Amino acid sequence: ARTLHAQGATVALSGTRTEALEKLAGEIGSRTHVLPCNLGDKDSVEKLVPAAEAAMGQLDILVNNAGLTRD
């Protein structure tokens, strides 16, 4: 997200840890949207793309890193 944003992209940050997403969004700055989503919840997943399109207008790149963690 940082790299894409630095190159001029508008980015959406998604996951279940909203506080961490908000912190990252604050560090990255403008053109950053926090879109909470629990990939274990079908309804949440089905709402993610429409929410991203509403926030950003369109999606050009999707980076799926579900399951990657530093824990």
N, C-alpha and C positions, 0 to 999 in steps of 0.2 A: 504494500500500500504506500509506504514511504517513497519508494523508487518511482512508482507510477505517478504519484502526486507531484514529485519533484520534476517530472517531465511534462507536467501540465494537465494531467488527467484529473477528473473529478472521481472520487473514490467512495465506495460504500464499505463500511466495516460491519460484519455480521457475526453473531455468535450468541452465546448464552450469558457471558459475563459482561453485562452492560456497563458496569463501573469501569472495567478495563478498556472497553471500547470507547467510552466517553473520554477517558484519560488520553488515549492514543489520538482520538479526533482532535482534542485540544492541542496536542503537541504538533500534529500535522498542519492544522489550520483550516482555512476556508476551503470550499469545494470538497468537504468531507462529510459524509452522512452516516449516522449510526442506525442500523436496521437490525434490531435483535431478532434472532431466529433460533429455535431449538430443532435441530435436524432429526430428533427423535419424535417430533410431533408433526404429523402429516399436514394438519391445518396451517401450522406455522410455516412450513416449507412452501406450501401452495401460495401463501401470501407474500413470500419474499420477493419474487421477481416483479409482481405488480407494484409492490412498495418501492423497489429500486427504480423502476421506470417512472413512477410518480415523482420521486425525489430528484432524479437525474435526467429525465427525458428519454433516455435510451440506454441500452447496455451494449458496449462494444467488446469488452473483455471480461471473462469470468475466471477467477482463480479459485479453484476448489481445493482447499487445504484441510478439509474435515479430517479429524483424527490426528493431525500433527499437533504436538504439544511440547512444551519445555518442562512440564511437571515431572 
